[in-house]
Amino acid sequence: MIERVVISGGGTGGHIFPAIAIADEIKKRNPKVKILFVGASGKMEMEKVPQAGYKIEGLRIAGFQRDFSLSNLLLPFKIIKSLWRARNILDKFRPQLVIGVGGYASGPTLKMANWLRIPTLIQEQNSFPGKTNKMLARKAENICVAYENMDRFFPKDKIVLTGNPVRKEFHDKTATKEEALTFYKLDNSKPVILVIGGSLGAKTLNRSIVKNIDEINIANVQVLLQTGKHYYDTIIEETFNEDMSNIKLLQFIHRMDLAYAAADIIISRAGAISVSELSMVGKPIILVPSPNVSEDHQTKNAMALVEKNAAILVKDSEARKQLVPEALELLKDKTKQQQISKALKQLEKPNATLEIVDVCESIVDRKRRRRSKVENKELRIKN
């Protein structure tokens, strides 16, 4: 049984929501458990984690900027400061296990856990891991992954293929299309295209819809578009004189279960957690990988589905011209929709969170047994 655990990472919903799902399952198994999150100050986790009912400490850490930036000059100092801050947090909290889910804070926290000889677990969401997780994997007890053939990057004997944790609402598939259409005030006589650019929104997806409003209206379909908070006002201004009767704009979709239930087809970025959620939903999808991520891992995530006929891929650079026509064509092709849905459902891993927490508990149990052997040996020597 886990009694004290630190979960570190964040930056986007793709890191935060799996972390919370893992925490919820640990707490379900032991309501008295002490859970502490460690995130990056100023990032989304500092808001979302407390909303989920958990305490969080922040590290003043950021990533390397691809474009020239003076902040890059300060990065070594931020890393050193974050390492010492992480050590102080771990010394004070004394966890049995530290779980890294990816994001800026995960690196310093797991590095100091290794230094303090606290067992660590990495939950790698993508089909192509970043450099930090590759480095941390050498001293991790286990690495829980969502894709096959990850022994290209990690020690084979440490890998556990679990899938990615998804939010609790995706395990409760009771939402009906009628309920969802009513909730979002959509017309039940028109097909619905759901467009989600991740928790922060996606400029390319927003622009692709805005630039093709006439085609959407002519086709007489509806679009439910999550713009992201940063882009919402700009989209409102740009579409002020447009006929937006078939477009529903939302900064952030809080009821994703209902949004998925409303959709006939889904357009999405290819973040690892989005892909895992879409596999559980099982509806036809078009993926537009973001080019603005390290190691181009979204393209690799998308290709893992495309190669199994479980998705259609549209390049970010071609989205403004091709995305809406591709979506309208898919809406007409019922056979293609069924093929994608069937292939996608075969990739579903509904027990991912349970299996990850099983691994966490086994790590804690192994350490407890090792400690007990050492203590017994010392006792025999004394006697």
ZIWOJO-V951595 format. One record per residue. N is the residue number from 1. SS is DSSP state (hx for helix, st for strand, lp for the rest). OMEGA is omega in radians with two decimals (* if undefined). Layout:
((N SS OMEGA) (N SS OMEGA))
This chain:
((1 lp 3.13) (2 lp -3.11) (3 lp 3.14) (4 st -3.09) (5 st 3.02) (6 st 3.06) (7 st -3.01) (8 st 3.09) (9 lp 3.13) (10 lp -3.11) (11 lp 3.10) (12 lp 3.09) (13 hx 3.14) (14 hx 3.03) (15 hx -3.01) (16 hx -3.06) (17 hx 3.03) (18 hx 3.13) (19 hx 3.14) (20 hx 3.11) (21 hx 3.10) (22 hx 3.13) (23 hx -3.14) (24 hx -3.13) (25 hx 3.08) (26 hx -3.13) (27 hx 3.10) (28 hx -3.11) (29 hx 3.11) (30 lp -3.08) (31 lp -3.11) (32 lp -3.09) (33 lp 3.05) (34 st -3.11) (35 st 3.09) (36 st 3.05) (37 st 3.01) (38 st -3.10) (39 st 3.11) (40 st -3.12) (41 lp 3.10) (42 lp -3.13) (43 lp -3.01) (44 lp -3.08) (45 hx -3.12) (46 hx 3.08) (47 hx -3.01) (48 hx -3.11) (49 hx 3.07) (50 hx 3.09) (51 hx 3.12) (52 lp 3.06) (53 lp -3.11) (54 lp 3.09) (55 st 3.13) (56 st 3.02) (57 st -3.08) (58 st 3.00) (59 st 3.10) (60 lp -3.06) (61 lp 3.10) (62 lp -3.13) (63 lp 3.10) (64 lp 3.13) (65 lp -3.12) (66 lp 3.07) (67 lp 3.14) (68 lp -3.14) (69 lp 3.10) (70 lp -3.13) (71 hx 3.10) (72 hx 3.14) (73 hx -3.13) (74 hx -3.03) (75 hx 3.12) (76 hx 3.14) (77 hx 3.11) (78 hx -3.14) (79 hx 3.14) (80 hx 3.14) (81 hx 3.14) (82 hx 3.10) (83 hx -3.13) (84 hx 3.07) (85 hx 3.11) (86 hx 3.12) (87 hx -3.14) (88 hx 3.12) (89 hx -3.11) (90 hx 3.10) (91 hx -3.08) (92 hx -3.04) (93 hx 3.10) (94 lp -3.13) (95 lp 3.01) (96 lp -3.03) (97 st 3.02) (98 st -3.12) (99 st 3.09) (100 st -3.10) (101 lp -3.12) (102 lp -3.05) (103 lp -3.01) (104 hx -3.03) (105 hx -3.04) (106 hx -3.10) (107 hx 3.13) (108 hx -3.09) (109 hx 3.14) (110 hx 3.11) (111 hx 3.13) (112 hx 3.05) (113 hx 3.06) (114 hx -3.11) (115 hx 3.13) (116 lp 3.13) (117 lp 3.01) (118 lp -3.13) (119 lp 3.13) (120 st 3.02) (121 st 3.08) (122 st 3.02) (123 st -3.09) (124 st -3.02) (125 lp -2.97) (126 lp 3.10) (127 lp 3.11) (128 lp -3.03) (129 lp 3.06) (130 lp -3.08) (131 hx -3.10) (132 hx -3.14) (133 hx 3.07) (134 hx -3.13) (135 hx -3.10) (136 hx -3.07) (137 hx -3.09) (138 hx -3.12) (139 hx 3.10) (140 lp 3.07) (141 lp 3.11) (142 st 3.03) (143 st 3.10) (144 st -3.03) (145 st -3.09) (146 lp -3.08) (147 lp 3.10) (148 lp 3.06) (149 lp 3.13) (150 hx 3.07) (151 hx 2.97) (152 hx -3.03) (153 lp -3.02) (154 lp 3.05) (155 lp -3.01) (156 hx -3.07) (157 hx 3.13) (158 hx -3.02) (159 st 3.00) (160 st 3.14) (161 st -3.07) (162 lp -2.90) (163 lp -3.13) (164 lp 3.06) (165 lp 3.05) (166 lp -3.10) (167 lp -3.03) (168 hx -3.06) (169 hx -3.13) (170 hx 3.05) (171 lp 3.12) (172 lp -3.02) (173 lp -3.09) (174 lp -3.12) (175 lp 3.13) (176 lp 3.10) (177 hx 3.14) (178 hx 3.10) (179 hx -3.11) (180 hx 3.13) (181 hx 3.11) (182 hx -3.12) (183 hx -3.10) (184 lp 3.09) (185 lp 3.13) (186 lp -3.10) (187 lp -3.08) (188 lp 3.11) (189 lp -3.09) (190 lp 3.06) (191 lp -3.10) (192 st 2.99) (193 st 3.09) (194 st -3.13) (195 st -3.10) (196 st -3.11) (197 lp -3.07) (198 lp -3.05) (199 lp -3.13) (200 lp -3.09) (201 lp -3.14) (202 lp -3.09) (203 hx -3.11) (204 hx -3.13) (205 hx 3.09) (206 hx -3.12) (207 hx -3.12) (208 hx 3.10) (209 hx -3.09) (210 hx -3.09) (211 lp -3.10) (212 lp -3.13) (213 hx -3.12) (214 hx -3.14) (215 hx 3.11) (216 hx 3.14) (217 hx 3.12) (218 hx 3.13) (219 hx 3.12) (220 lp 3.05) (221 lp -3.14) (222 st 3.10) (223 st 3.00) (224 st -2.95) (225 st 2.99) (226 st -3.03) (227 lp -2.92) (228 lp -3.08) (229 hx -3.05) (230 hx -3.03) (231 hx -2.94) (232 hx -3.08) (233 hx 3.13) (234 hx 3.13) (235 hx 3.11) (236 hx 3.14) (237 hx -3.09) (238 hx -3.07) (239 lp -3.04) (240 lp -3.09) (241 lp -3.12) (242 lp 3.03) (243 lp -3.06) (244 lp -3.08) (245 lp -3.13) (246 lp -3.12) (247 st 3.07) (248 st -3.11) (249 st 3.07) (250 st 3.09) (251 lp -3.10) (252 lp -3.14) (253 lp -3.12) (254 lp 3.12) (255 lp -3.12) (256 hx 3.13) (257 hx 3.13) (258 hx 3.10) (259 hx 3.11) (260 hx 3.13) (261 hx -3.12) (262 hx -2.96) (263 lp 2.93) (264 lp 2.98) (265 st -3.04) (266 st 3.02) (267 st -3.03) (268 st 2.83) (269 lp -3.05) (270 lp 3.00) (271 lp -3.01) (272 hx -3.10) (273 hx 3.06) (274 hx 3.13) (275 hx 3.13) (276 hx 3.10) (277 hx -3.12) (278 hx 3.08) (279 hx 3.12) (280 hx 3.13) (281 hx 3.03) (282 lp 3.11) (283 lp -3.09) (284 st -3.05) (285 st 2.95) (286 st -3.11) (287 st 3.07) (288 lp -3.07) (289 lp 3.06) (290 lp 3.08) (291 lp -3.01) (292 lp 3.13) (293 lp -3.10) (294 hx 3.07) (295 hx -3.11) (296 hx -3.00) (297 hx 3.12) (298 hx 3.08) (299 hx 3.13) (300 hx 3.06) (301 hx -3.11) (302 hx -3.10) (303 hx 3.09) (304 hx 3.09) (305 hx -3.11) (306 hx -3.13) (307 lp 3.10) (308 lp 3.13) (309 lp -3.10) (310 lp 3.13) (311 lp 2.96) (312 st 3.14) (313 st 2.99) (314 lp -3.14) (315 lp 3.13) (316 hx -3.09) (317 hx -3.10) (318 hx -2.97) (319 hx -3.05) (320 hx -3.14) (321 hx -2.95) (322 hx -2.95) (323 hx -3.11) (324 hx 3.05) (325 hx 3.12) (326 hx -3.14) (327 hx -3.14) (328 hx 3.10) (329 hx 3.13) (330 hx 3.11) (331 hx -3.13) (332 hx -2.99) (333 lp -3.10) (334 hx 3.12) (335 hx 3.10) (336 hx 3.11) (337 hx -3.12) (338 hx 3.12) (339 hx 3.14) (340 hx -3.11) (341 hx -3.12) (342 hx 3.14) (343 hx -3.10) (344 hx -3.12) (345 hx 3.11) (346 lp 3.13) (347 lp -3.08) (348 lp 3.06) (349 lp -3.02) (350 lp -3.07) (351 lp -3.05) (352 hx -3.08) (353 hx 3.14) (354 hx -3.09) (355 hx 3.10) (356 hx 3.13) (357 hx 3.02) (358 hx 3.12) (359 hx 3.11) (360 hx -3.13) (361 hx 3.14) (362 hx 3.09) (363 hx 3.14) (364 hx 3.13) (365 hx 3.12) (366 hx 3.13) (367 hx 3.14) (368 hx 3.13) (369 hx 3.11) (370 hx -3.14) (371 hx 3.14) (372 hx 3.11) (373 hx 3.14) (374 hx -3.13) (375 hx 3.12) (376 hx 3.12) (377 hx 3.12) (378 hx 3.14) (379 hx 3.11) (380 hx 3.13) (381 hx 3.13) (382 hx -3.11) (383 lp *))
